Amino acid sequence: MITRRSLIKAGMFGACSLCLGNKLVAWAEDVYTPESLKGINQGFPVKEAMHYKKLEDLRVECELCPRKCTIADMERGYCGVRENRGGSYYTLVHSRVCALNVDPVEKKPMFHFLPGTKAYSLATAGCNVECKFCQNWQISQYRPEQVESIKLTPEDVVNDAKTSGSKTIAYTYSEPVVFYEYMFDTAQLGNKHGLKSVMISNGYIQEKPLRELCQHLSAVKIDLKGFTEKFYQNTCTGELKPVLNTLLTLKKIGIWFEIVMLVIPTLNDSEKEFKEMCAWIKENFGPDVPIHFTRFHPTYKIKNLPPTPVKTLEMARKVALDTGLHFPYVGNVPGHEGENTYCPHCKNIVIRRAGFSILENHLIDNKCKDCEQPIPGIWS
């Protein structure tokens, strides 16, 4: 039997190790089988979804993400974790955790958010896109009944997070948008107990649910997977525009957010694409939004390409700096100088990092200690 302790222990080796590996069953052709009721038998709560509308003939339309799935009775949406039962729409993953770990917040990655602190990190099964390079595909691309999970209520999460010494609850690993209700309830409760919440997301969400959720979040990290519609359609089975709209909405809301781009050789690594993306970010958000260019490693359906050359990441970072962005980072290259935070005024190191570890922190009252330049972020 899987337990919280075994999940956390396994989580030290990455979220992917937490599922059943080669014991995972294949996708069922029939979208509704008796197996879909397994959650009820195991004591997992099945909660009515928050954002959908009822249609004729017991159909429903999901209003959570840009796909806007229309779902017939006893069928599920694209994400595989939300089901129409008799004309009402339910989430099957509330409190149904398949990945759990206590991480450095830098692992998300978030570099301008409570540096050096711990994030109680969790996920359920499911996702609303299918990235061919997904690092956690063993949980993101499966249905909840196909991965081993434990029941962990919002109250359990808050209590465990406090016990672990975490300052933050992070909704991560798979795609938090698909376990929206669970994240919403947990973040709301966490706030009452002095815990911050961060969403680590692909940004594939409609504006209304995003605005409602952000009332209970402290920060968001968005994976901007590329900057062309072709890349999103061919490599992620999604679209770029909704993700850009999410970023624009986050700016309007005023919540702290950081951007990550996984740089994949030959697919989204051209200097032209970097220039266009950085120019768009600068124009819409100004110079202070952190952007992380992270290194790709072959996995899932893209095993034929090599790891990203470090020189490519350095080129992307240089493009960002030349565009006028103050905080571009190189990721997944431990010890690289591009992991550090530099003061945009005096150019001295404000925070020195090695991987997920903080080696030096020269912030005083959220300012560079050398020149007193304010450094944007959430530091306490």
TIFIRO-153397 format. One record per residue (C-alpha): residue in one letter; z, y, x. Coordinates in steps of 0.5 Angstrom, whole numbers, plus 500, padded with zeros to 3 digits. Example, Ala and Ser with C-alpha at 12.3 -4.5 7.8 and 13.67 -1.06 7.14 Angstrom:
BEGIN
NUPA	r	Z	Y	X
NUPA	a	516	491	525
NUPA	s	514	498	527
This chain:
BEGIN
NUPA	r	Z	Y	X
NUPA	m	500	500	500
NUPA	i	498	507	503
NUPA	t	504	512	503
NUPA	r	505	519	505
NUPA	r	507	517	512
NUPA	s	501	512	513
NUPA	l	497	518	511
NUPA	i	500	523	516
NUPA	k	500	518	522
NUPA	a	492	516	520
NUPA	g	491	524	520
NUPA	m	492	525	527
NUPA	f	486	521	528
NUPA	g	482	525	524
NUPA	a	481	525	516
NUPA	c	475	520	516
NUPA	s	480	515	518
NUPA	l	484	515	512
NUPA	c	479	512	508
NUPA	l	477	505	507
NUPA	g	472	505	512
NUPA	n	467	498	511
NUPA	k	471	496	505
NUPA	l	468	502	501
NUPA	v	464	500	496
NUPA	a	457	502	494
NUPA	w	455	508	489
NUPA	a	455	505	483
NUPA	e	448	505	479
NUPA	d	452	506	472
NUPA	v	456	513	472
NUPA	y	461	510	468
NUPA	t	465	503	469
NUPA	p	471	501	467
NUPA	e	473	502	475
NUPA	s	473	510	473
NUPA	l	479	509	469
NUPA	k	483	506	475
NUPA	g	486	512	476
NUPA	i	490	512	470
NUPA	n	492	505	472
NUPA	q	495	507	478
NUPA	g	499	513	475
NUPA	f	494	519	478
NUPA	p	494	524	473
NUPA	v	488	526	469
NUPA	k	488	533	467
NUPA	e	483	537	463
NUPA	a	478	541	467
NUPA	m	479	549	467
NUPA	h	472	552	468
NUPA	y	467	548	463
NUPA	k	464	549	456
NUPA	k	463	544	450
NUPA	l	456	543	448
NUPA	e	453	539	442
NUPA	d	453	532	442
NUPA	l	459	531	446
NUPA	r	456	534	452
NUPA	v	459	539	457
NUPA	e	457	544	462
NUPA	c	461	545	468
NUPA	e	462	552	470
NUPA	l	465	551	477
NUPA	c	460	551	482
NUPA	p	452	553	482
NUPA	r	450	547	480
NUPA	k	452	548	473
NUPA	c	452	540	471
NUPA	t	450	538	464
NUPA	i	454	532	463
NUPA	a	454	527	457
NUPA	d	459	523	454
NUPA	m	463	518	459
NUPA	e	459	521	465
NUPA	r	460	525	471
NUPA	g	458	531	474
NUPA	y	454	531	481
NUPA	c	461	531	485
NUPA	g	463	525	482
NUPA	v	470	527	481
NUPA	r	470	530	474
NUPA	e	468	526	468
NUPA	n	466	528	460
NUPA	r	471	524	456
NUPA	g	469	525	449
NUPA	g	467	532	449
NUPA	s	472	534	454
NUPA	y	472	535	461
NUPA	y	477	532	466
NUPA	t	478	532	473
NUPA	l	480	525	476
NUPA	v	483	528	483
NUPA	h	489	532	481
NUPA	s	494	530	485
NUPA	r	490	524	488
NUPA	v	490	525	496
NUPA	c	486	521	501
NUPA	a	487	525	507
NUPA	l	493	528	509
NUPA	n	496	531	516
NUPA	v	500	537	519
NUPA	d	495	541	523
NUPA	p	495	547	528
NUPA	v	492	553	523
NUPA	e	487	554	529
NUPA	k	484	547	527
NUPA	k	481	550	521
NUPA	p	478	554	524
NUPA	m	482	560	523
NUPA	f	483	565	529
NUPA	h	486	571	525
NUPA	f	491	568	521
NUPA	l	498	566	523
NUPA	p	496	564	530
NUPA	g	500	558	533
NUPA	t	503	556	526
NUPA	k	502	549	522
NUPA	a	498	548	516
NUPA	y	500	542	511
NUPA	s	493	540	510
NUPA	l	490	535	505
NUPA	a	484	533	501
NUPA	t	481	529	495
NUPA	a	475	525	495
NUPA	g	468	528	493
NUPA	c	464	534	494
NUPA	n	459	538	491
NUPA	v	453	538	496
NUPA	e	451	533	501
NUPA	c	450	535	508
NUPA	k	447	530	513
NUPA	f	451	532	518
NUPA	c	458	531	515
NUPA	q	464	530	519
NUPA	n	468	527	513
NUPA	w	463	524	509
NUPA	q	467	517	508
NUPA	i	471	521	503
NUPA	s	467	527	501
NUPA	q	461	523	499
NUPA	y	465	518	495
NUPA	r	468	517	488
NUPA	p	476	517	488
NUPA	e	476	510	486
NUPA	q	472	508	492
NUPA	v	477	511	497
NUPA	e	485	509	498
NUPA	s	489	515	496
NUPA	i	496	517	494
NUPA	k	499	521	488
NUPA	l	502	527	491
NUPA	t	504	532	486
NUPA	p	504	540	487
NUPA	e	511	539	487
NUPA	d	511	534	493
NUPA	v	506	538	497
NUPA	v	510	544	497
NUPA	n	517	540	499
NUPA	d	513	536	504
NUPA	a	510	542	507
NUPA	k	517	546	507
NUPA	t	520	540	511
NUPA	s	514	539	516
NUPA	g	515	547	518
NUPA	s	508	549	516
NUPA	k	507	556	514
NUPA	t	501	554	510
NUPA	i	498	549	505
NUPA	a	490	548	507
NUPA	y	485	545	502
NUPA	t	480	542	507
NUPA	y	477	536	510
NUPA	s	472	534	504
NUPA	e	471	540	499
NUPA	p	477	544	495
NUPA	v	472	547	490
NUPA	v	471	540	487
NUPA	f	479	539	486
NUPA	y	480	546	484
NUPA	e	485	545	479
NUPA	y	490	541	484
NUPA	m	489	547	489
NUPA	f	490	552	484
NUPA	d	496	549	481
NUPA	t	499	547	488
NUPA	a	497	554	491
NUPA	q	501	558	485
NUPA	l	507	554	486
NUPA	g	507	554	494
NUPA	n	507	562	493
NUPA	k	513	562	489
NUPA	h	516	558	495
NUPA	g	514	563	500
NUPA	l	508	558	503
NUPA	k	501	561	504
NUPA	s	495	557	502
NUPA	v	488	557	505
NUPA	m	481	554	502
NUPA	i	477	551	507
NUPA	s	470	551	503
NUPA	n	463	551	503
NUPA	g	463	557	499
NUPA	y	459	553	493
NUPA	i	463	556	487
NUPA	q	462	561	481
NUPA	e	464	568	481
NUPA	k	469	567	476
NUPA	p	473	561	478
NUPA	l	473	564	485
NUPA	r	476	570	483
NUPA	e	482	567	479
NUPA	l	483	562	485
NUPA	c	484	568	490
NUPA	q	490	571	486
NUPA	h	494	565	489
NUPA	l	490	564	496
NUPA	s	492	568	502
NUPA	a	485	567	506
NUPA	v	479	563	506
NUPA	k	474	560	511
NUPA	i	467	559	509
NUPA	d	462	554	512
NUPA	l	455	558	513
NUPA	k	451	552	514
NUPA	g	445	556	516
NUPA	f	441	562	514
NUPA	t	435	559	511
NUPA	e	434	556	504
NUPA	k	430	551	507
NUPA	f	436	549	511
NUPA	y	440	548	505
NUPA	q	435	545	501
NUPA	n	433	540	506
NUPA	t	440	538	510
NUPA	c	445	540	505
NUPA	t	442	539	498
NUPA	g	444	546	496
NUPA	e	442	553	496
NUPA	l	444	559	501
NUPA	k	444	564	496
NUPA	p	450	562	492
NUPA	v	454	562	499
NUPA	l	452	569	500
NUPA	n	454	571	494
NUPA	t	461	568	495
NUPA	l	462	571	501
NUPA	l	460	578	498
NUPA	t	465	576	492
NUPA	l	471	575	498
NUPA	k	469	582	501
NUPA	k	470	585	494
NUPA	i	476	582	492
NUPA	g	479	584	499
NUPA	i	482	577	501
NUPA	w	482	575	509
NUPA	f	476	571	510
NUPA	e	473	568	517
NUPA	i	466	564	517
NUPA	v	464	558	521
NUPA	m	457	556	523
NUPA	l	456	549	526
NUPA	v	450	550	530
NUPA	i	445	544	530
NUPA	p	440	543	535
NUPA	t	433	544	532
NUPA	l	435	545	525
NUPA	n	439	552	525
NUPA	d	439	554	532
NUPA	s	434	559	533
NUPA	e	435	566	536
NUPA	k	432	569	530
NUPA	e	436	566	525
NUPA	f	442	568	529
NUPA	k	440	575	529
NUPA	e	438	575	522
NUPA	m	445	572	520
NUPA	c	449	577	524
NUPA	a	445	583	522
NUPA	w	447	581	515
NUPA	i	454	580	516
NUPA	k	455	587	520
NUPA	e	451	590	514
NUPA	n	455	587	508
NUPA	f	462	586	512
NUPA	g	462	591	518
NUPA	p	464	588	525
NUPA	d	471	585	524
NUPA	v	469	579	520
NUPA	p	471	573	525
NUPA	i	465	568	526
NUPA	h	465	561	529
NUPA	f	459	558	532
NUPA	t	462	551	533
NUPA	r	459	545	537
NUPA	f	455	539	533
NUPA	h	456	532	535
NUPA	p	452	527	532
NUPA	t	454	523	526
NUPA	y	453	521	519
NUPA	k	445	522	517
NUPA	i	444	526	523
NUPA	k	445	521	529
NUPA	n	438	522	533
NUPA	l	440	529	535
NUPA	p	444	531	541
NUPA	p	451	535	541
NUPA	t	449	542	541
NUPA	p	448	545	548
NUPA	v	454	550	550
NUPA	k	448	555	552
NUPA	t	446	555	545
NUPA	l	453	557	543
NUPA	e	454	562	548
NUPA	m	447	565	546
NUPA	a	449	565	539
NUPA	r	456	569	541
NUPA	k	452	574	545
NUPA	v	447	575	539
NUPA	a	453	577	535
NUPA	l	456	581	540
NUPA	d	450	585	541
NUPA	t	449	586	534
NUPA	g	456	589	534
NUPA	l	461	584	531
NUPA	h	467	584	534
NUPA	f	470	577	534
NUPA	p	465	572	535
NUPA	y	468	565	537
NUPA	v	465	559	541
NUPA	g	468	552	537
NUPA	n	469	545	539
NUPA	v	468	547	547
NUPA	p	476	547	549
NUPA	g	477	551	555
NUPA	h	471	556	554
NUPA	e	472	563	554
NUPA	g	469	564	547
NUPA	e	475	561	544
NUPA	n	479	567	546
NUPA	t	480	574	542
NUPA	y	478	580	546
NUPA	c	480	587	544
NUPA	p	474	591	542
NUPA	h	476	597	545
NUPA	c	479	595	552
NUPA	k	476	588	552
NUPA	n	482	585	554
NUPA	i	485	578	552
NUPA	v	489	579	546
NUPA	i	490	572	544
NUPA	r	488	566	550
NUPA	r	487	559	547
NUPA	a	485	552	549
NUPA	g	483	548	544
NUPA	f	488	549	538
NUPA	s	493	551	543
NUPA	i	495	558	544
NUPA	l	497	560	551
NUPA	e	498	567	550
NUPA	n	499	572	545
NUPA	h	499	580	547
NUPA	l	499	582	540
NUPA	i	505	587	538
NUPA	d	505	590	531
NUPA	n	498	587	530
NUPA	k	495	591	535
NUPA	c	493	590	542
NUPA	k	499	591	547
NUPA	d	494	595	552
NUPA	c	491	600	548
NUPA	e	494	599	541
NUPA	q	488	598	538
NUPA	p	489	595	531
NUPA	i	486	587	531
NUPA	p	485	585	524
NUPA	g	488	579	521
NUPA	i	494	576	518
NUPA	w	499	576	523
NUPA	s	505	575	520
